[in-house]
Amino acid sequence: MNIGLDVDGVLVDTQTFQLREGKKYFGKKYGISAENPDMFEVMDVFECTKKQREAFWIRYIWKYCLKEPMTKDAARVVNQLRKEGHRVVIITSRVHTTERGVTGKLFRWMVKHWLKKNHLTYDAILFSEEKGSGVRSEDKLRVCEENDIDVMVDDSPENLYEVGKSKKVICYDAAWNKECRDLDGCRVKDFGGLYRKMQEINKEIL
């Protein structure tokens, strides 16, 4: 199979990072607490301003991109899938990665460096438009279709619903998709479950 694999929220626990660092930062600097801990965006979690959000990420983006641990068993499972003959394509809408110039080059390098640092191997890496561009889910579907992806692993409900119109999807369990009960049939809670779900889908395709 050609497997598409998201980064933020799948290969890295975005919620844990944002809550851990955000509670310290927003609490100390602004007296703000995590009002909506199950949301994905920092502005929604802490009900902060756009300027406060940008200040947070200016301070913590490097730590998140370069030092935050990879999800448990992710590298082992992905590497095993490749050994079994599956093609793994990293498809991410990480901020700034589609930009031209020095900033885009730096952010693309950080993703690749982090994957290498955590010993996760893959066949290709593709960057789609980030959230806020207005075309995130549609762009991810386009990337999947243009690269013959058989199954896409993602945590974003909008991506899962859009890509799921023409491709098989696996919902990686996250606080922001728990209420999407119609995704329970394709939901996995860890990479052990992801591996088992891939085996099931492979049998269906064969």
N, C-alpha and C positions, 0 to 999 in steps of 0.2 A: 504494500500500500504506500501511497504518498501521504504522509502525515504532516499536518500543519500544527505548529505549536506556538502558543502565545507566551509572552515573557511576564509582564506585570500582572500579578494576581494568580499566576500559574507556576512559573519557574521561580518566582520570588514572592514572598508573603508581604504584599504591599500594605495590607491593613495593619499587621503587627508593627511594621516600621513606622507608619504614620502615627499610630496611637502612641507608641513608645516615645518617639522623638517629639511629636506634636504636643503631647501633654506637658512635657518639660518646657518646650519653647513657648507655646501660647499661654500656658499657665503663669510662667515667670514673667514674661514680657508684657502680656496684655490682660492677665487675669481671666483668660478664656478657658473653658473646659470643653471636653468632647461631648457636644450636645447630641450628635447623631453618629455614634461610633460604627454603625453598620453601613455607612455611605462610603463611596469610593473616593470622591474628590475631597481634598483638604478643606476647601471652602464650605462644603456641605457638612463635613464632620464637625468642624469647630465654629461654623457660622461666622467666619472671619471675612474681611474685605479682600478684594483681589490684590491690593497692595500688600496686605499682611501675608497672603498666600505666597506671593512672589518672593517676599523677604525670607519666608521659611525655606522655600526650595533653593534659593541662592545659597543659604547656609548649609543645607543638608543634601543637596542633589549628588554631590561627589561621594558622600558616604553611602548613599543608597545605591548608586550605580556601580561602585567599585568594591564596597566592603560588606554589603548585606549578604548573609548566607543564602545559598540556593535552597529551595524546598527539599526536604528530606527525601532521599532515594530518587530524586529526579534524574541525576546524571546516570546512575546505575540502570534505571529502567529504560531511559532513552538510548543509552549505548547498547543495551541488550536488544532493543527493537531493531536497531541498525544491524546488529550481528545476525539477526534472523532474516535480513534481506529487505526490511522496510526502508523507505527513503524519508528522512526527517528534514522538514523545512521550518526554520524559525520564522514566524511572521509576527512582527511587532509594530505597534503604533506608538512606541516610546517617544516622548517629547523631543523635538528638534532633529530626529533622525532622518527626516525627509528634506531637511534644509540643505541648501548649497553653501559652499564656503567653509570657513574654519569651524564654525559651531556645529554644523551638520557632520562634518568629518570627525570631530572630536566625540560626539555622542554615538556615532556608529562604531567608532573604535572602542568606546567604553563597553558597549554591549558585547562585542566580540571578545574583548579582553576578559570580561567577567565570565563568559561562557568557558573560555579556555582555562581560566584560573580554577574553575570548578569542575574541570575535566569532563565537560559535556561535549560530545561530538555531534556533528550534524552535516547534512549534505549541502544546504544552502541557507542563506538568511535574506529575508526580504523585509522592507520597511514600508508600512502603509501610513496614511494620514492619521495624525493624532486626534483625540477627542477635542471637540471645540472647533474643528475645521468645517464641521457640518456634513462631512462625507465619510466619517470613520467606518461605520458598518458597511456602507456600500463599497468603500474602497477595499475593505478586507475581503468581501465577497469577490470583487474583481480580481484581486491577487490570487485567491483560491482557484477561481475558474481559469485564469490564464496559466496557472502552474499545475493544473490537473490534480489538485489536492483531493484525496478521497475522504479524509476525515479531519476536521479542525477541532483542536482542543483550546477552549477559551473560557474565561470567567465572566465576560461582559454579556448581560442579557441581550443588548441590542445587536451585538455581533453574532451571538448564537442564533437568534431568530432570523437575522438577515442571511447569514451563511447557510443556515439550515433549510432555506427555501430550495436549495439545489444540491447541497452537500450533506453528508453525515456529520454530526457534531457531537462532541463530548463536553459536557458542562463540568468544569472544575469548580467544586463547591467553594463558595465565598459568601460572606455576610450579605452582599448586595444582590445575590441571586437566589437566596433561600426561599423567598416568597414566590418564585416562579415554579410553582408545583408541576406545571406541564413539562418542565425540563428534568423531572426526577428520573424518568426512564433512561436518560443518558448521563446522569449525574455520577461523578466519582469524588471521593473525599480525600484520596491520597494517591500517590503514584503506584502503589500496589494495586489499588482498584483500577487505576488507569491502564495498567498492563493487562489485567484480566478483561477489561472492556475492549481493548484492542484485539485480543484473541477472539472474542465473540464476533466483533465486526469483521475481522479477517475471514472467519468461517462463513459468514453471511455472503461476503463478496465472492468467495471461491465457490 
